[in-house]
Amino acid sequence: MVVPPKLSADGGQPFVDVHLYRSIVGELQYVTLTRPNIAFEVNKTRVIIKPSTSLDLVCYVDVDWAASVEDRHFTAGYCIYFGNNLVAWCSKKQSVVFRSTSEAEYTRVANSVSELVWIEQLLTEIGMVLSGKPAM
């Protein structure tokens, strides 16, 4: 997998018109929420729904500790699969600095588990029977 270069606030040219920049970012965020077919172009990801014989709920979590060059905050993310299909995902730069990778990973896993439990309860409420307990 190709690892992109780390982005820095000091690199590149500043956007000349701040109001135009904010307007463009806001419009892109709105479009990704309302038009899933355009979300690929904005987020560089494509959600494909495939038939699946498995009804397992699986969560993958990753933490990039102290990844930000400026403030040493970590970036964390998770993705949750229902069978072969991606049903939930999140990537976020955290607002606090942790002292260790263990502390950062524990925090992200705890947040991911709460999302996983919520999805499990939602599927149970709509009548879906899972193959087993959710896995991480």
RAGI-V518193 format. One record per backbone hydrogen bond with DSSP energy under -0.5 kcal/mol. NH is the residue of the N-H (numbers start at 1). CO is the residue of the C=O. If there is no record, write none. Layout:
BEGIN
NH/CO  NH/CO
END
This chain:
BEGIN
4/2  11/8  18/16  21/17  22/18  23/19  24/20  25/21  26/22  27/23  28/24  29/25  30/26  31/27  32/28  33/29  34/30  35/31  38/35  39/35  40/36  42/38  43/39  44/40  48/46  49/47  50/48  58/56  58/81  59/135  60/79  62/77  64/75  65/63  67/64  68/73  69/7  72/68  74/96  75/64  76/92  77/62  78/90  79/60  80/88  81/58  82/85  83/56  83/81  85/82  87/80  88/80  90/78  92/76  94/74  94/92  98/96  104/100  105/101  106/102  107/103  108/104  109/105  110/106  111/107  112/108  113/109  114/110  115/111  116/112  117/113  118/114  119/115  120/116  121/117  122/118  123/119  124/120  125/121  126/122  127/124  128/123  130/128  131/55  135/57
END
